[in-house]
């Protein structure tokens, strides 16, 4: 697959990714290499990456516990301390090998350590390949508030090898599908129809096309002042529900895809009410995502908590919740104001 030029780096695919990595290592005088993993990527992915690397530099492996619950400033502090203890300097390189938690947090840690060391992202889950691979967003959660602390910082390169997908669960694969569906709805009807009708049979194409779409948007609006906001479709309500479930001791934590699947349906319903988004597509989307992700068991008593989390959405300005909505597939509207009654109605529609 052809490499994709992003803002300040390339996304490389399959075997070419390792060739480009080794070319980079040979032409840059790094002092040390640190590879950030969790227990899963340490066990399932690290050996393959190491076997493809041609370098005489010392490589240190740093492992953290997996899961969104560990995407915190406390974990970052631990990582900064470990880097210091292991002698990291400004010529060190960090390679982040894992899903979105690893690449988001690893990028943030690298970009802030000694005011910034170089890093490379190697996403290993479908979600991180299609969503976290381009755009330069790094960061961590603030309590249960998603991605509230972070900076824009580009890696040296991104390496995508779909062989790593063999190491992830079916639940994780389904979770990543949500972002592909989103990319299709906002930008490419053919992509939406492909994933809708064929699921992940064409996974290499789906990944490459999703990266192309996100990259095209980011190149036009890197800092999310206007167009890039469309990438948040489904995430305004979805993130609020995800945070609600993260906070609760009684509820099973949702996958990102489950939360966003609810968000996409609810926001498509709002789009139908406000902008005439086609009813037949809305109904089909609802049926499709519930079949794929299951129905998120959000309850009416959760609504006040969900609405409270909506107030913390990163797109908000002056306390006003802003939505990305659709007139049709590929026809989007940004900075849409929606009253709370319609938001509640949209979640009721999803649950009905």
C-alpha positions in Angstrom: 0.0 0.0 0.0 1.2 3.5 -0.9 2.6 5.6 2.0 0.5 8.7 3.0 2.1 12.1 3.6 0.6 13.7 6.6 1.4 17.1 8.1 5.0 16.5 9.2 5.4 12.8 8.8 4.6 9.8 6.6 2.3 6.8 7.4 3.9 3.7 6.0 2.3 0.3 5.5 3.2 -3.3 5.7 6.8 -4.4 4.8 7.6 -0.9 3.6 7.0 0.4 7.1 10.0 -1.6 8.4 12.3 -0.5 5.5 11.4 3.1 6.3 12.0 2.6 10.0 15.5 1.2 9.4 16.3 3.9 6.9 15.3 6.4 9.6 17.3 4.8 12.3 20.4 4.6 10.0 20.2 8.3 9.1 19.4 9.8 12.5 21.9 9.8 15.4 19.8 8.8 18.3 21.4 8.0 21.6 18.9 5.5 23.0 15.7 3.8 21.9 12.8 3.3 24.3 9.8 1.1 23.3 6.6 1.7 25.2 4.3 -1.3 25.5 1.6 -2.7 27.7 1.4 -6.3 28.9 -0.5 -7.3 25.7 1.8 -5.7 23.1 4.9 -6.8 25.1 3.7 -10.4 24.9 2.1 -10.4 21.4 3.8 -7.7 19.3 7.2 -6.7 20.6 9.1 -9.7 19.3 8.0 -9.0 15.7 8.9 -5.3 15.9 12.3 -6.1 17.4 13.0 -8.7 14.7 12.5 -6.1 12.0 14.7 -3.4 13.5 18.3 -3.1 12.3 20.2 -1.0 14.9 23.1 -1.3 17.3 21.6 1.2 19.7 20.6 0.2 23.2 16.9 -0.5 23.4 15.0 -0.2 26.7 11.5 -1.7 27.0 9.0 0.2 29.2 5.8 -1.5 30.1 2.6 0.0 31.6 -0.7 -1.6 32.4 -3.2 -1.7 29.6 -6.6 0.1 29.6 -8.2 3.5 29.4 -8.2 3.7 33.2 -4.4 4.1 33.1 -4.4 6.9 30.5 -3.6 9.5 33.2 -1.1 12.1 34.3 -0.1 9.8 37.1 1.0 7.2 34.6 2.8 10.0 32.6 4.7 11.0 35.8 5.8 7.4 36.2 7.0 7.3 32.6 8.9 10.6 32.9 10.6 9.3 36.0 11.5 6.0 34.3 13.0 7.8 31.3 15.1 9.9 33.7 16.3 6.9 35.6 17.3 5.1 32.4 19.3 8.1 31.1 17.0 9.4 28.4 18.3 12.6 26.8 17.0 14.9 24.1 18.5 12.6 21.4 16.5 9.6 22.6 13.8 8.1 20.5 10.5 6.6 21.9 8.6 4.0 19.9 5.0 3.6 21.0 3.8 0.1 20.3 0.1 -0.4 21.1 -3.4 0.8 20.8 -4.7 4.4 21.2 -3.9 4.6 24.9 -0.2 3.8 24.2 0.1 6.1 21.1 -1.8 9.0 22.6 0.0 8.9 26.0 3.4 7.9 24.6 3.3 10.8 22.2 2.4 13.1 25.0 5.1 11.8 27.3 7.7 12.1 24.5 6.6 15.5 23.4 6.9 17.0 26.9 10.0 15.2 28.2 12.9 17.6 28.2 10.7 19.8 26.0 10.4 17.1 23.4 12.1 13.9 22.2 11.4 12.2 18.9 8.8 9.4 18.8 7.3 6.9 16.3 3.9 5.4 16.6 3.2 1.7 15.7 -0.5 1.2 16.2 -1.5 -2.4 16.8 -5.4 -2.3 17.0 -7.9 -1.4 14.3 -9.1 1.6 16.3 -5.6 3.0 16.6 -4.7 2.3 13.0 -7.8 4.2 11.6 -8.1 6.9 14.2 -5.0 7.6 16.2 -2.5 7.2 13.3 -2.7 10.7 11.9 -3.5 14.1 13.2 -0.9 14.8 15.8 -3.2 14.6 18.8 -1.5 13.4 22.0 -2.8 13.4 25.5 -4.5 11.8 28.5 -7.8 11.7 30.3 -8.6 14.0 33.3 -10.4 11.6 35.6 -13.1 10.1 33.4 -13.1 13.1 31.0 -11.7 11.9 27.7 -8.5 13.5 26.3 -8.7 16.7 28.3 -5.0 17.2 28.7 -2.7 17.1 25.6 -0.9 18.8 22.8 -0.6 18.6 19.0 2.7 16.9 18.2 3.6 14.8 15.1 5.6 11.6 15.3 8.6 11.1 13.1 6.5 8.4 11.2 3.6 6.0 11.7 4.0 2.3 10.9 0.9 0.2 10.1 1.3 -3.5 9.9 -2.1 -5.4 9.7 -0.4 -8.6 11.0 -0.7 -7.1 14.4 -4.5 -7.3 14.1 -4.2 -11.1 14.6 -3.3 -10.4 18.2 -6.4 -8.4 19.1 -9.8 -9.7 20.2 -12.9 -9.8 18.1 -14.4 -7.2 20.5 -11.5 -4.8 19.8 -11.8 -5.4 16.0 -15.5 -4.5 16.2 -14.7 -1.4 18.3 -12.4 -0.1 15.6 -15.1 -0.5 13.0 -17.0 2.4 14.5 -14.4 4.9 13.3 -14.5 3.5 9.8 -18.3 3.8 9.7 -17.9 7.4 10.9 -15.4 8.2 8.2 -17.8 6.9 5.6 -20.8 8.8 6.9 -19.0 12.2 7.0 -16.8 11.9 3.9 -17.2 8.8 1.6 -20.4 7.1 0.8 -18.6 4.2 -1.0 -16.5 3.5 2.2 -19.7 3.5 4.3 -21.4 1.1 1.9 -18.3 -1.1 1.8 -18.0 -1.5 5.6 -21.8 -1.7 5.9 -22.1 -4.6 3.4 -18.8 -6.4 3.7 -17.8 -5.7 7.3 -14.0 -6.1 7.5 -13.4 -8.4 4.5 -11.4 -5.6 2.9 -9.6 -4.6 6.0 -6.4 -3.3 4.4 -8.4 -1.1 2.0 -10.7 0.1 4.8 -7.7 1.1 6.9 -5.8 2.8 4.1 -8.9 4.7 3.0 -9.8 5.8 6.5 -6.2 7.1 7.0 -6.5 9.0 3.7 -9.8 10.6 4.8 -8.6 11.6 8.2 -5.3 12.9 6.7 -7.2 14.9 4.0 -9.2 16.6 6.7 -6.2 17.2 9.0 -4.1 18.7 6.2 -6.9 21.3 5.7 -7.4 22.1 9.4 -4.6 20.8 11.6 -5.7 22.5 14.9 -9.5 21.8 14.6 -10.6 25.4 14.0 -13.3 24.4 11.5 -13.3 21.3 9.1 -11.5 19.0 11.5 -14.4 19.1 13.8 -16.3 16.7 11.5 -14.1 13.9 12.8 -16.0 14.3 16.1 -19.2 13.1 14.5 -20.8 10.7 17.0 -18.3 11.5 19.7 -20.2 14.4 21.4 -22.9 12.1 22.9 -20.7 9.0 22.6 -17.9 10.4 24.8 -20.4 11.6 27.4 -22.0 8.1 27.6 -18.5 6.5 27.7 -17.5 8.8 30.6 -20.7 8.0 32.4 -20.0 4.3 32.2 -16.3 4.8 33.2 -17.5 6.7 36.4 -19.9 4.0 37.5 -18.9 1.1 39.7 -22.0 -0.8 38.7 -21.6 -0.6 34.9 -19.3 -2.5 32.6 -16.9 -0.2 30.9 -17.8 0.4 27.2 -15.5 -0.1 24.3 -14.9 3.1 22.4 -16.8 1.7 19.4 -19.8 0.8 21.5 -20.0 4.4 22.8 -19.5 6.0 19.4 -22.1 3.6 17.8 -24.7 5.0 20.2 -23.4 8.6 19.5 -23.7 8.1 15.7 -27.3 6.9 15.9 -28.3 9.6 18.3 -26.6 12.4 16.3 -28.1 11.0 13.1 -31.5 11.2 14.7 -30.9 14.9 15.6 -29.6 15.4 12.1 -32.9 14.0 10.8 -35.0 16.3 13.0 -33.0 19.5 12.3 -31.6 19.0 8.7 -33.7 16.3 7.1 -31.0 13.5 7.2 -32.8 10.7 5.3 -35.0 8.6 7.5 -34.2 5.3 5.7 -30.5 5.8 6.3 -31.1 6.6 9.9 -33.2 3.5 10.4 -30.6 1.3 8.6 -27.7 2.8 10.6 -29.5 2.1 13.8 -30.2 -1.5 12.9 -26.7 -2.0 11.6 -24.8 -0.7 14.6 -27.0 -2.4 17.1 -26.5 -5.7 15.3 -22.8 -5.1 15.2 -22.1 -3.5 18.7 -25.1 -4.6 20.7 -27.3 -2.0 22.4 -25.6 0.1 25.0 -27.6 -0.3 28.2 -27.8 3.4 29.0 -30.8 4.0 31.4 -33.0 7.1 31.9 -31.5 7.6 35.3 -28.1 8.0 33.6 -29.2 11.0 31.5 -28.4 13.7 34.1 -24.8 12.4 34.3 -24.5 12.1 30.5 -25.8 15.7 30.1 -23.3 16.9 32.7 -20.4 15.3 30.8 -21.7 17.0 27.6 -20.7 20.3 29.1 -17.1 19.2 29.1 -16.9 18.4 25.4 -13.8 19.9 23.8 -15.8 21.5 20.9 -17.8 23.6 23.4 -17.5 27.4 23.3 -18.9 29.6 26.0 -20.6 26.7 27.7 -22.6 25.9 24.5 -22.6 22.2 23.4 -21.6 22.1 19.7 -22.5 19.2 17.4 -21.4 17.9 14.1 -24.6 16.9 12.2 -25.4 15.6 8.8 -27.8 16.6 6.0 -26.9 13.4 4.2 -23.9 11.1 3.9 -20.9 13.3 3.0 -23.0 16.5 3.7 -22.0 17.8 7.1 -22.7 20.8 9.3 -20.5 22.0 12.1 -21.1 24.0 15.3 -24.7 23.1 15.5 -26.6 24.0 18.6 -29.0 21.4 20.0 -31.4 21.8 23.0 -31.3 19.2 25.8 -34.8 17.9 25.0 -33.8 16.8 21.5 -30.6 15.2 22.9 -32.7 13.2 25.3 -35.1 12.3 22.5 -32.3 11.1 20.4 -31.0 8.7 23.0 -34.6 7.5 23.5 -34.8 6.8 19.8 -31.6 4.7 20.0 -33.0 2.7 22.9 -36.5 2.3 21.4 
